[in-house]
Amino acid sequence: MADPLSTEETRRYARHLVLKGMGGSGQQALKAARVLVVGAGGLGSPVIAYLAGAGVGTLGVIDHDTVSLSNLQRQVIHSRIDQGKAESAAAFVHTLNPHVAVQVHAEQLEPGNADAIMAGYQLVLDGTDNLATRRVVADAAARHAIPLVSGAVSMFDGQVTVFAPGGPQFGDLYPDMADDADLPSCEATGILGPLTGVIGTLMAMEAVKLITGIGTPLIGRVLTYDGKDAQFSEFSY
């Protein structure tokens, strides 16, 4: 259990503390939580912003990339090009909420380091843009019995789901034969900036639900968003 909320934290999280179903116990759960965000790009940016704002006690951020000018169209927590994304994300969090500790992992998540990095976290959010890395994340999360919130975006569309211990897993949704070569890349097809905000914020919502026990997570369900027609839909797997 986290330390009691300070007077400043009580003021900061006042809208959570009066929220039925959240209250002090929910905020304490957020403060005690240790959450790993894989990728500090388009999806990772709103995830990091909203989890930091919500008061997650420890945020781990893993990203080996640096900020480029073309990132700034959608990766809203960054402002300086050529800076490491993980370090930039940490600076953003420290400015937004000094009560959140940030663990910077300025490296690429790979089979050789995934277990060591993931150890000690209770929840993982994956906002990476390729199936190879997403499989590494999912496999490691499954080995550690850690729930995984997974988001994906392309052009005008996005989706969110949760892989949790005891529920359907990554391989049930993405067959082994699926390959990055078969999927359009962001560089080739483009992506509408606010789309990453929609999906990333939904990912943060699922994370808060999983940490606090509020509501029904998207376990075994995929929530999809069609940005052009402003429609949400859902399917089970």
N, C-alpha and C positions, 0 to 999 in steps of 0.2 A: 504494500500500500504506500502511496506517495505521502509526502509530508502534508500537513494541513495547508489549505489555501491561505496565502498572505492577504492582508487588507487590500493591497493593490490588485492581486489576482481576483479577489472577490468583486471588485469594481470592474475589472477587465471582462470577466465572464458572467456579468450580471444577467445577460439575456439567456444564458444557458441555465443559470441557477434557478430562475423562475419558470423555466420551461418544464411543463408536466412530463414526466417520464425521463427527464435528464437530471435536473437538480444537482445537489452536492455530490451524490454518489456517482453520477455519470461523469461529472467534471473531475472527480478524484480518479476515476478509471482512466480518463484521458491523460491526466497528469502522470499516472504510473506507467503508461503505455510506452513500449519501445517499438517503433515502426520503421521499416526499411522501404525506401522509395528507390526503385531501380529505373534510372533515367531521369534527368533533370531538364527534359526538353519540352515539347508541346503539351504532353499530358502531365508530365512530372511537375511543370510549373504551377498549374492550379492546384494539384494535389498538395504540393509542398506549402503553398500559400494558405490554403484552407485548413490543413492539419496544424500548421504553426499557429494560425489565428485561433483555432479551437483549443489549443493548449495541450497538444500531445507532448508528453514530457521529454521524450528522446526521439529525434528523427535522424535516421541514417540516410544518407544520400550517396548513391553510387553512380558515377558517370566519368568516363575517361576522356570525354570530348571537350573542346573549347568552344566558346561562343563565337558565332560568325554573324555577319550582318544580316543574312537571310533568315536567321533564327528569330530576330527581334519582331517579326511580323506576328508571331504567335507565342513565343516563349517569354511571357510577360514578367517573369521575376528577374530577368537579366537586363543589364543596361550597358555593359562594357564588352566590346568585342575582344577576342583573343584571350579572355580570362577563362580559366577552367570552370566548367559548368557546376561541378560539385562545390567548388570554393565560392563561386558566385551565389549559388543557392544558399549556402551557409551564411553569407553576408546578408542576404535578403532576410532570412529567418531571424538573425540576431537583431536586425533593425526593427522588424515587425513585432517580435515578441521575445524579450530577453529571458523569459522564463523557460524557453525551450532549448534543450541541449541538442547540438548537431554533431553527428559523427560523419566526417567526410571520408569517402572512399573514392579517391581519384584514380580509379582503375576500371578495367573492363571486367564484367562478371563472366567467368569462364568455368568449365567443369572443375578445374584444378583449384579454384579459390572460392567457389560458391558456398561450400559448407562452412568454411571458416568465417566468411563474411556474414552469413545468415545466422550463425549461432548467437543467441542472446536476444534476438528479435522475436516478437510475438505475432507480427503481422507483416505481410509484404504486399506492396503495390507495384505492378509492372506496367510501365508506360513506354517500353522499348518498341522499336519499329521493325523488328525482324524475327522470324519464327525460330531461328537458331538460338538466339539469346533467350527468347521467351520459353523455349523448351528447357534450357538450363535452369532458369528461374523456377519453372514449375516443378521440375524434378527435385531440385533442392528443397523447395517448400514442402513437397510431399514427404521427403525423407525426414524433415524436421517436424512434420505434422503441424505446419503453420498455415493458416488461411492465406489465400492469395487473391487479391483483387486485380483483375486483368481488364485493361481497356485497349481499344484499337480504333484507329481513325483512317479514313481514306477519302480524299476529295471533299465531298459534302456529307459523308455518312460516318457513323461511329457506333460502337457497341461496348457494353460493359457486362462482366459476369464475375462470379466468385467461385473459386475452387477451394473447397474446404475438406478437412479430414473426414472421411466417411461418406463424402458426396461424390458426384461425377468429377472426373479429373480432366486435365488438359488434353490427354489423348482421346478422350471421348468426344471432344469438340473439334480437335485438329488432328486428323489422321496422320500417321507416320509418313505417308507419301506426300503430304503437303510440303511445298518447297518455296523458299523465297523467290526463286526464279519465276514462279507462276503468279506472283502477286505484283501489282503495280507499285512502284516506289514513289515516295513523296516528291523526290526531285524530278521525276518524269511526268507525273500527273498533276502535281500541285495539291494544295490543301487550303481550305478556307480557315483563316486564323481563329475566329470565334468557335469553330467546331471543337477544337482542342479544349477550349474552356468549358464547353457543355459536358463533354465526356470526362474530362479530368475532375470537374466538380462532382459529377455523379460517382466517380471512383472515391473521392474523399468522403462523400455521403455514406457509401457502403463501409468504408473504414470506420467511421464514427459509429455506425450501427453495430458493427462487429465488436468494437471495443466496449461499448456501453450496454450491449444487449437490447438495444431499442429496435423494434420492428422486425421485418423478415428480410434477411439478406438475399442476394441474387444467386443462391446456390442451386445449381442445376437449371438455371434460367439465364437467358441472354436478353438483355434490354438493348434494343437497337434504336437509332435515331436517324431519321432522314431529314437533313438540314434544309434541303431545297423545298420540300413539301411540309416541313414543320410537323412531322409525325413520329410518334414513338410506337414501337410494337415490341412484342416479346415472344420468344419461343423457348421450349424446354428441350433438354438433351440428356 
